[in-house]
Amino acid sequence: MRALVARLAEPFGLLPLLVWLYGNLLYGRARLRAVGSDREPGDGLPVPPPRLLFLVTNECDPDWYFESGAAASSSLLELLRRHDVDIAVAAPILDFGCGCGRVIRRWHELGVEVHGTDVNPKLVEWCSKGLPFARFAVNGLEPPLAYEDGKFGLVYAFSVFTHMPVELEAAWMKEMWRILRPGGHLVVSTHGEAYLHRLNEPERVSFLAGHTVVRRGAVAGSNWCTTFHPEQAIRQRLARGFEIVDFVREGAKGNPVQDVTLLRKPV
Ligand SMILES: C[S@@+](CC[C@H](N)C(=O)[O-])C[C@H]1O[C@@H](n2cnc3c(N)ncnc32)[C@H](O)[C@@H]1O
């Protein structure tokens, strides 16, 4: 339905208006679905308001926010552990595209320097107030970030490179390289083969030929812009300049089925 509505509006330049209208409709529906779900997180940190939960997860359900955040952070730790990367030793760490703190809040007892950044100032404002153990910043849709060269030992981006066109992806990957120290790691999640059945015929042909499929690049930065990465596109383009440590099909848990890639900046 979302794809159909967007396809009808795009040629008339109405996509941003439509994103707003349809977004509000979906928000209303998500709020109704979440009625009665008011679980406390149990970590002593506050719950983001429904509007922000929806912006990031397309749901207003705190249960989903907590459970998927736990699954995402566990799958990240498991991946790092398998490759002998200790998250505490890797610090400072950065959550790029941190949203409303679904994953970063899991590091509140780690006792290391943690940063989050996002293009959406409302999300960053909430994180800054609600998650005071970490430092937050707003970034532009395009690089740069305000951090110095080689600051981080670990950067992760869950469900962020799933929402930007390839030129923007290339620019951000260079920026990720710049802010990582030599030997530092980057973890990126992407939509992969699991979505083949959702692609239309030209998209499927392009995907199977190894190209990244981009939908609605005009609204990059919002969840309406969606990308699908074949493994070949990750290995040949996204990972350029990095060593590929691991690529795990459907390995990013806590997101609607995503692949995960672990990269290392060469020493
Ligand atoms: C689907 S949400 C995922 C949020 C969070 N990573 C999580 O897993 O809960 C995508 C996030 O990427 C952010 N984003 C999109 N483009 C960005 C960019 N160019 N720079 C920083 N953040 C971006 C959005 O604002 C949004 O918070």
The ligand as an ORCA input file, in Angstrom:
! r2SCAN-3c Opt
* xyz 0 1
  C      14.838      2.856     11.380
  S      15.540      4.086     12.375
  C      16.686      3.152     13.358
  C      17.078      3.869     14.630
  C      18.049      3.125     15.543
  N      19.310      2.877     14.871
  C      17.436      1.838     16.018
  O      17.913      0.761     15.598
  O      16.482      1.882     16.787
  C      16.612      4.959     11.262
  C      17.316      6.096     11.953
  O      18.332      6.602     11.081
  C      18.335      8.002     11.199
  N      19.019      8.526     10.004
  C      18.630      8.434      8.717
  N      19.522      9.071      7.920
  C      20.503      9.538      8.727
  C      21.703     10.269      8.511
  N      22.075     10.673      7.293
  N      22.472     10.570      9.573
  C      22.104     10.175     10.810
  N      20.972      9.502     11.078
  C      20.182      9.178     10.060
  C      16.864      8.364     11.326
  O      16.651      9.648     11.831
  C      16.392      7.276     12.271
  O      16.544      7.615     13.608
*
